[in-house]
């Protein structure tokens, strides 16, 4: 059987006996990175006629599905048929392959595909695949990719948590900054208000003091006795009000002037002082 192929072809070798349909579907998704190259998928589709999904799968655009022929029956008959198909594709110039299996017997297929001109081989198998099988490929994908997806989901979750924490921290910092700004503004406002109140008190005190000063200025000066120029040797006496009233009453009774009465009393007092 001749398979139409060229250097622009990607071949998928599917071990239908050891890999479920979902693994093939997963590999077809990986193979899309090489399109628009032609992709040829070879396997023994007749070995699983109960898989009604083959018909829908084989109608996909961009893929060519080929039935391989087993030359003999037995445990390794499929391995030998896939090996023969791989040789045919390799001889026709195909150098890019996907091999879907976990069976270590497929190592010899990988070795043949690198025997002359090296091929680029990608393996797809379960996590039970041996190191020998994995090392025979240039790349190896584990199916199902749960661990990778869980790891990615975990990383995404951790990243989301960190982002949320960063946002929360940013919000707290903004709140603290706003609170400090508000407190500072309040302190400044209080200081300004206190300064204004103090200025108002000073102004009020000044206004209160001015009328007092004006009142003092308006108060009439104390009346002073006029200065009289008297002859030399004249005695001047300031009498208390009560004594002056008594003298005025006696002046009236004696019929003398105030000067005469005062002179009389002084002379009398001096006479007594001399006698003593």
NULUMDO-489706 format. One line per 5 residues: their letters; for each residue x, z, y of C-alpha. Coordinates in Angstrom, 2 decimals, always signed. Each point is the difference from the previous one (the first is absolute). Layout:
A> X/Z/Y | ...
***
This chain:
XXXXX> +0.00/+0.00/+0.00 | +1.30/-0.88/+3.45 | -0.76/+2.31/+2.95 | +0.05/-1.67/+3.39 | +2.59/+1.98/+2.00
XXXXX> +2.70/-0.30/+2.62 | +2.23/+2.13/+2.21 | -3.10/+0.88/+2.03 | -1.80/+1.59/-2.93 | -0.47/+3.69/-0.81
XXXXX> -0.65/+0.74/-3.68 | -1.89/+3.07/-1.25 | +0.57/+0.92/-3.66 | -2.86/+2.25/-1.08 | +0.25/+2.18/-3.12
XXXXX> -3.75/+0.07/-0.62 | +0.37/+2.33/-3.01 | +1.80/+2.79/+1.90 | -1.33/-0.31/+3.55 | -3.64/+0.39/+1.15
XXXXX> -1.83/-2.48/+2.17 | +0.44/+2.30/+3.04 | +3.80/-0.29/-0.30 | -0.26/-3.80/+0.13 | -2.28/+0.18/+3.02
XXXXX> +2.48/+2.36/+1.71 | +2.86/-2.46/-0.72 | -1.92/-2.95/+1.40 | -0.25/+1.94/+3.26 | +3.78/+0.52/+0.02
XXXXX> +0.59/-3.69/-0.74 | -1.83/-1.04/+3.14 | +3.10/+0.75/+2.06 | +1.53/-3.24/-1.39 | -2.96/-2.22/+0.81
XXXXX> -0.62/-2.81/+0.87 | +2.28/-0.58/-3.01 | -1.78/-0.95/-3.17 | -0.56/+2.92/-2.38 | -0.27/-0.60/-3.76
XXXXX> -1.36/+2.83/-2.15 | +0.68/-0.36/-3.75 | -1.48/+2.10/-2.82 | -2.13/-0.15/-3.12 | -3.39/+0.12/+1.65
XXXXX> -1.74/-0.88/-3.28 | +1.24/+3.32/-1.47 | -2.50/+1.83/+2.23 | -3.12/-2.14/+0.07 | -2.15/+3.09/+0.73
XXXXX> +1.52/+0.23/+3.45 | -2.65/-1.85/+1.98 | +2.04/+0.68/+3.11 | +2.50/-2.71/-0.99 | -2.41/-2.72/+1.06
XXXXX> -0.43/+1.46/+3.47 | +3.73/+0.69/+0.26 | +0.99/-3.52/-0.95 | -2.12/-1.48/+2.76 | +2.16/+1.59/+2.67
XXXXX> +1.60/-2.60/+2.31 | +3.78/-0.25/+0.02 | +0.53/+1.13/-3.61 | +0.40/-2.06/-3.18 | -0.84/+1.74/-3.27
XXXXX> +1.54/-1.36/-3.23 | -0.78/+0.81/-3.60 | +3.12/+0.48/-2.15 | +0.14/-0.93/-3.70 | +1.28/+2.42/-2.64
XXXXX> +2.15/-1.77/-2.61 | -0.56/+2.80/-2.50 | -2.16/+3.10/-0.42 | +1.36/+3.52/-0.07 | +0.90/+3.01/+2.13
XXXXX> +2.46/-1.83/+2.24 | -1.77/-3.37/+0.04 | -1.09/+0.41/+3.64 | +3.52/+1.04/+1.04 | +1.44/-3.14/-1.59
XXXXX> -2.66/-2.23/+1.62 | +0.68/+1.44/+3.46 | +3.74/-0.35/-0.62 | -0.44/-3.69/-0.82 | -2.10/-0.52/+3.13
XXXXX> +2.62/+1.78/+2.14 | +2.75/-2.31/-1.39 | -2.11/-3.05/+0.76 | -0.66/+1.11/+3.59 | +3.65/+0.91/+0.53
XXXXX> +1.20/-3.37/-1.30 | -2.39/-1.70/+2.43 | +1.59/+1.81/+2.95 | -2.21/+3.07/+0.57 | +2.11/+2.91/+1.27
XXXXX> -2.59/+2.55/+1.09 | -1.84/+2.03/-2.61 | -2.38/+2.92/-0.39 | -0.02/+1.64/-3.45 | -2.96/+2.29/-0.70
XXXXX> +0.79/+2.34/-2.89 | +1.35/+3.39/-0.97 | +1.43/-1.32/-3.28 | +3.82/+0.23/-0.07 | +0.11/-3.11/-2.24
XXXXX> -0.45/-2.04/+3.19 | +3.55/+0.90/+1.06 | +1.26/-3.04/-1.94 | -2.29/-2.24/+2.10 | +1.54/+1.39/+3.21
XXXXX> +3.48/-0.51/-1.42 | -0.76/-3.64/-0.80 | -1.41/-0.63/+3.49 | +3.38/+1.11/+1.42 | +2.15/-1.74/-2.61
XXXXX> +1.02/-3.05/+2.04 | -1.29/-0.03/+3.55 | -1.25/+3.51/+0.94 | -3.74/+0.40/+0.56 | -1.82/+2.51/+2.16
XXXXX> -2.09/+2.11/-2.39 | -2.59/+2.61/+0.94 | -1.31/+2.31/-2.70 | -3.40/+1.70/-0.02 | -0.59/+2.80/-2.54
XXXXX> -1.13/+3.56/-0.48 | +2.11/+3.06/+0.70 | +0.85/+0.12/-3.73 | +2.20/-3.12/+0.40 | +3.57/+0.67/-1.17
XXXXX> +3.01/-0.04/+2.31 | +1.37/-2.93/-1.95 | -3.11/-2.05/+0.82 | +0.00/+1.05/+3.64 | +3.69/-0.81/+0.42
XXXXX> -0.56/-3.52/-1.38 | -2.05/-0.85/+3.13 | +0.87/-0.48/+3.66 | -3.10/+2.01/+0.95 | -2.38/+2.20/-1.97
XXXXX> -3.49/+1.15/+0.93 | -1.66/+2.89/-1.78 | -3.68/-0.37/-0.81 | -2.21/+1.73/+0.89 | +1.75/+0.73/+3.32
XXXXX> -1.65/+3.42/+0.28 | +3.17/+1.94/+0.73 | +0.97/-2.31/+2.82 | -3.52/+0.03/+1.41 | -0.19/+3.79/-0.26
XXXXX> +3.39/+0.28/+1.66 | -1.10/-2.36/+2.74 | -3.27/+1.89/+0.40 | +1.92/+3.28/+0.10 | +2.35/-1.39/+2.63
XXXXX> -2.96/-1.27/+1.97 | -1.67/+3.40/-0.25 | +3.18/+1.81/+1.05 | +0.50/-2.45/+2.87 | -3.61/+0.51/+1.08
XXXXX> +0.46/+3.79/-0.18 | +3.19/-0.23/+2.08 | -1.71/-2.25/+2.49 | -2.94/+2.41/+0.22 | +2.39/+2.92/+0.42
XXXXX> +1.92/-1.88/+2.68 | -3.25/-0.79/+1.83 | -1.11/+3.63/-0.26 | +3.37/+1.21/+1.27 | -0.19/-2.50/+2.84
XXXXX> -3.51/+1.22/+0.85 | +1.17/+3.65/-0.01 | +2.97/-0.85/+2.22 | -2.28/-1.87/+2.39 | -2.41/+2.97/+0.06
XXXXX> +2.86/+2.46/+0.66 | +1.39/-2.26/+2.72 | -3.45/-0.31/+1.58 | -0.49/+3.76/-0.22 | +3.37/+0.63/+1.67
XXXXX> -0.82/-2.52/+2.71 | -3.40/+1.63/+0.58 | +1.59/+3.47/+0.09 | +2.66/-1.19/+2.43 | -2.66/-1.63/+2.20
XXXXX> -2.07/+3.20/-0.12 | +3.05/+2.12/+0.95 | +0.82/-2.36/+2.86 | -3.63/+0.05/+1.14 | -0.09/+3.82/-0.16
XXXXX> +3.27/+0.25/+1.95 | -1.34/-2.40/+2.63 | -3.26/+1.96/+0.20 | +1.92/+3.28/+0.39 | +2.16/-1.57/+2.69
XXXXX> -3.11/-1.27/+1.77 | -1.68/+3.44/-0.23 | +3.13/+1.66/+1.37 | +0.13/-2.49/+2.87 | -3.68/+0.66/+0.67
XXXXX> +0.62/+3.77/+0.07 | +2.91/-0.42/+2.41 | -2.09/-2.26/+2.21 | -2.87/+2.51/-0.12 | +2.36/+2.84/+0.90
XXXXX> +1.37/-2.01/+2.91 | -3.51/-0.75/+1.23 | -0.91/+3.70/-0.28 | +3.16/+1.09/+1.83 | -0.52/-2.35/+2.94
XXXXX> -3.29/+1.60/+1.23 | +1.63/+3.45/-0.21 | +2.89/-1.24/+2.05 | -2.42/-1.60/+2.42 | -1.95/+3.25/+0.21
XXXXX> +3.17/+1.90/+0.77 | +0.87/-2.57/+2.60 | -3.48/+0.27/+1.51 | +0.09/+3.84/+0.15 | +0.52/+1.09/+3.66
XXXXX> +3.28/+1.66/+0.81 | -0.03/+3.78/+0.58 | -0.64/+0.81/+3.62 | +2.99/+1.57/+1.65 | -0.07/+2.19/+3.05
XXXXX> +1.08/-1.79/+3.14 | +3.42/+0.93/+1.31 | -0.23/+1.69/+3.42 | +3.05/+0.42/+2.21 | -0.01/+3.69/+1.16
XXXXX> +2.32/+1.76/+2.44 | +3.12/+1.59/-1.47 | -0.54/+3.57/-1.19 | -3.65/-0.59/-0.86 | -1.10/+1.59/-3.30
XXXXX> -2.32/-2.02/-2.18 | -2.04/+1.78/-2.71 | -2.21/-1.64/-2.72 | -2.77/+2.47/-0.82 | -2.01/+0.04/-3.24
XXXXX> -3.63/-1.02/+0.38 | -1.42/+3.48/-0.76 | +2.40/+1.70/+2.42 | -0.77/-2.55/+2.66 | -3.72/+0.66/-0.41
XXXXX> +0.62/+3.75/+0.36 | +2.08/-0.59/+3.11 | -2.67/-2.24/+1.48 | -2.62/+2.73/-0.56 | +2.26/+2.62/+1.65
XXXXX> +0.83/-2.42/+2.82 | -3.67/-0.30/+0.75 | -0.44/+3.78/-0.18 | +2.97/+0.76/+2.31 | -0.67/-2.88/+2.38
XXXXX> +3.56/-1.30/-0.04 | +1.69/-3.26/-0.92 | +1.43/-0.62/-3.40 | +3.54/-0.08/+1.38 | -0.47/+3.31/+1.67
XXXXX> -1.48/+1.58/-3.08 | +2.79/-1.29/-2.22 | +2.65/+1.10/+2.49 | -1.54/+3.45/+0.07 | -0.02/+0.33/-3.73
XXXXX> +3.61/-1.18/-0.31 | +1.19/+2.41/+2.64 | -1.82/+2.85/-1.71 | +1.52/-0.89/-3.35 | +3.49/-0.12/+1.47
XXXXX> -0.47/+3.42/+1.63 | -0.87/+1.54/-3.32 | +2.96/-1.70/-1.65 | +2.31/+1.52/+2.69 | -1.48/+3.48/-0.45
X> +0.56/-0.12/-3.72
***
